[in-house]
């Protein structure tokens, strides 16, 4: 379980093969799911990326990626998350500049 301030997030691996990963993320919804999916689809080694909310009354999101043949699943996922972190950091700087 990951605690970030008021955010509580739990990540479980539902399924993992050489090319496919399905994560269950508790404590997150469409906001994170959509960001992950859109960033993943920009990556040249992603064959498929999607997320779903299995049930609207449960606070769970499932994220699925399939990488292209020969690509490293963990490397691609790390690159996607690093890119998102960078974009969010840049957005934060822009907002702080505007608010000064």
VOVO-168595 format. One record per atom (N, C-alpha, C, O): residue in three letters; x, y, z. Coordinates in steps of 0.001 Angstrom, whole numbers, plus 500000, padded with zeros to 6 digits. Layout:
N
ALAXYZ...
This chain:
100
UNK500846498826500000UNK500000500000500000UNK500889501233500000UNK501903501285500695UNK500490502228499205UNK501253503461499074UNK500456504592499691UNK499292504789499345UNK501061505333500594UNK500411506483501208UNK501147507743500797UNK502336507896501076UNK500436508649500131UNK500994509929499715UNK500106511033500263UNK499104511388499642UNK500460511575501409UNK499604512581502027UNK498260511968502350UNK498173511027503139UNK497215512495501745UNK495861511985501961UNK495499510876500978UNK494395510335501047UNK496395510531500074UNK496118509526499046UNK496549508153499537UNK497677507970499993UNK495648507199499439UNK495944505822499797UNK495739504969498548UNK494632504905498013UNK496788504325498090UNK496730503559496857UNK497347502189497092UNK498411502071497700UNK496670501158496607UNK497191499803496686UNK497251499247495264UNK496290499367494504UNK498373498645494915UNK498562498091493570UNK498798496597493680UNK499668496146494426UNK498014495833492928UNK498166494382492880UNK498336493949491433UNK497722494516490529UNK499166492949491221UNK499300492351489899UNK498218491286489773UNK498203490312490525UNK497325491476488827UNK496254490521488568UNK496757489421487639UNK496465488240487830UNK497522489837486630UNK498042488890485644UNK499308489472485032UNK499394490671484769UNK500288488601484811UNK501528489060484188UNK502105487932483346UNK502293486812483820UNK502381488254482090UNK503100487349481206UNK504321488108480699UNK504626489194481194UNK505005487560479741UNK506180488240479194UNK505810489567478535UNK506593490516478565UNK504611489634477937UNK504212490826477193UNK503002491564477755UNK502741492699477354UNK502260490953478668UNK501026491572479160UNK501051491729480675UNK501532490859481401UNK500518492867481135UNK500421493144482560UNK499042493727482847UNK498591494649482168UNK498381493178483862UNK497118493730484340UNK497296494064485809UNK497575493192486632UNK497130495343486125UNK497251495828487499UNK495882496211488031UNK495050496757487306UNK495654495918489311UNK494468496397490010UNK494939497485490955UNK495781497247491821UNK494398498672490785UNK494817499819491596UNK493624500276492419UNK492635500776491883UNK493732500095493728UNK492677500498494652UNK492938501933495096UNK494071502306495403UNK491879502724495124UNK492015504112495557UNK492161505065494390UNK492381506258494600UNK492044504578493171UNK492157505427491981UNK490966505194491058UNK490253504198491177UNK490765506136490132UNK489616506053489250UNK490001506466487829UNK491134506252487396UNK489059507051487122UNK489267507428485722UNK490425508413485547UNK491085508408484508UNK490675509242486535UNK491725510255486397UNK493075509604486123UNK493717509912485119UNK493502508728486986UNK494787508052486786UNK494713507069485622UNK495651506969484831UNK493611506352485517UNK493469505369484448UNK493608505989483072UNK494318505460482216UNK492937507105482855UNK492998507781481565UNK494395508320481272UNK494880508221480145UNK495040508890482289UNK496403509408482094UNK497364508280481734UNK498153508414480798UNK497307507171482468UNK498183506030482183UNK497945505482480781UNK498891505232480033UNK496675505297480431UNK496340504730479135UNK496817505631477997UNK497445505157477051UNK496523506918478086UNK496908507836477008UNK498423507917476853UNK498932507940475733UNK499137507961477958UNK500605508013477877UNK501146506702477322UNK502081506708476520UNK500571505584477739UNK501026504287477239UNK500827504180475735UNK501694503666475029UNK499697504660475243UNK499414504559473807UNK500369505391472955UNK500501505140471758UNK501031506371473550UNK502028507173472826UNK503360506436472703UNK504174506768471841UNK503586505441473558UNK504870504747473592UNK504996503832472369UNK504064503090472057UNK506134503876471678UNK506287503073470457UNK506284501559470679UNK506041500804469737UNK506547501104471898UNK506581499664472155UNK505298499118472776UNK505260497973473226UNK504264499928472800UNK502970499468473316UNK502108498987472157UNK501917499682471159UNK501602497792472324UNK500679497220471342UNK499231497500471746UNK498371497698470889UNK498966497515473051UNK497611497715473565UNK497701498315474956UNK498559497934475753UNK496812499253475243UNK496715499830476588UNK495265500211476839UNK494604500782475972UNK494780499893478026UNK493409500232478380UNK493270500224479904UNK494110499681480621UNK492199500833480367UNK491853500736481779UNK490351500547481856UNK489618500834480909UNK489913500059483003UNK488475499923483225UNK488188500041484712UNK489036499771485564UNK486970500451484986UNK486462500493486346UNK485474499329486428UNK484364499435485905UNK485852498217487075UNK485006497027487060UNK483603497239487639UNK482638496644487159UNK483490498077488660UNK482186498336489263UNK482173499759489812UNK483103500157490513UNK481133500530489503UNK481122501945489903UNK481069502189491414UNK481386503286491873UNK480677501191492177UNK480592501378493631UNK481851500939494371UNK481965501123495582UNK482790500358493635UNK484061499962494251UNK485144500923493774UNK485140501342492616UNK486038501261494633UNK487088502235494332UNK488311501523493745UNK489415501605494284UNK488084500819492617UNK489140500018491997UNK489200500314490503UNK488173500444489837UNK490419500417489996UNK490661500609488574UNK491618499519488117UNK492575499201488824UNK491377498947486955UNK492286497955486366UNK492972498580485160UNK492324499195484313UNK494277498418485092UNK495081498955483995UNK495778497799483296UNK496428496973483937UNK495636497746481968UNK496212496662481168UNK497126497227480090UNK496768498175479391UNK498312496636479963UNK499182496969478825UNK499714495678478211UNK499930494676478893UNK499915495742476911UNK500582494669476172UNK501679495341475364UNK501423496272474600UNK502903494858475540UNK504032495431474808UNK504290494625473537UNK503877493472473410UNK504974495258472621UNK505321494593471371UNK506351493497471627UNK507090493532472610UNK506381492535470729UNK507323491415470810UNK508745491948470943UNK509163492809470169UNK509482491443471915UNK510874491832472124UNK511062492998473084UNK512186493259473511UNK509997493704473433UNK510102494845474345UNK510049494354475791UNK509415493342476091UNK510705495066476662UNK510710494737478082UNK509507495394478758UNK509379496618478768UNK508643494575479313UNK507436495077479978UNK507779496052481094UNK507190497130481175UNK508718495691481951UNK509059496564483081UNK509712497867482616UNK509445498926483184UNK510560497800481594UNK511197499020481081UNK510177499963480466UNK510228501173480688UNK509253499410479696UNK508232500242479057UNK507351500893480117UNK507064502087480026UNK506919500136481115UNK506075500700482170UNK506822501785482940UNK506240502820483267UNK508088501564483230UNK508905502565483919UNK509017503845483086UNK508924504947483625UNK509214503698481782UNK509305504870480896UNK507991505638480858UNK507995506869480862UNK506870504930480821UNK505553505578480797UNK505344506380482075UNK504917507533482022UNK505640505783483212UNK505444506462484494UNK506400507645484633UNK506006508694485142UNK507643507493484191UNK508606508598484246UNK508148509768483386UNK508282510924483789UNK507613509481482216UNK507119510527481318UNK505949511259481958UNK505878512487481900UNK505033510518482566UNK503901511152483254UNK504374512041484400UNK503892513162484562UNK505317511539485193UNK505851512333486302UNK506465513629485790UNK506276514688486389UNK507196513550484690UNK507826514725484102UNK506783515736483617UNK506916516936483855UNK505752515245482940UNK504702516127482431UNK503944516797483579UNK503617517981483497UNK503665516053484638UNK502953516625485785UNK503828517656486489UNK503336518697486924UNK505115517370486602UNK506036518317487220UNK506104519618486410UNK506105520711486977UNK506159519487485090UNK506195520669484218UNK504898521461484343UNK504927522691484383UNK503770520775484405UNK502477521442484577UNK502436522201485895UNK501946523328485958UNK502953521577486941UNK502983522233488252UNK503793523529488194UNK503373524553488731UNK504961523477487537UNK505797524682487411UNK505052525787486676UNK505102526948487081UNK504363525429485597UNK503598526428484823UNK502505527056485670UNK502305528269485623UNK501799526249486440UNK500741526770487303UNK501325527672488367UNK500766528732488644UNK502442527279488974UNK503068528110490003UNK503512529450489426UNK503381530481490085UNK504037529443488195UNK504452530706487552UNK503251531626487324UNK503331532835487540UNK502162531046486894UNK500951531835486635UNK500398532428487924UNK499858533534487918UNK500527531704489018UNK499965532152490298UNK500862533117491052UNK500439533681492061UNK502077533319490597UNK502991534233491292UNK502544535667491176UNK503202536563491705
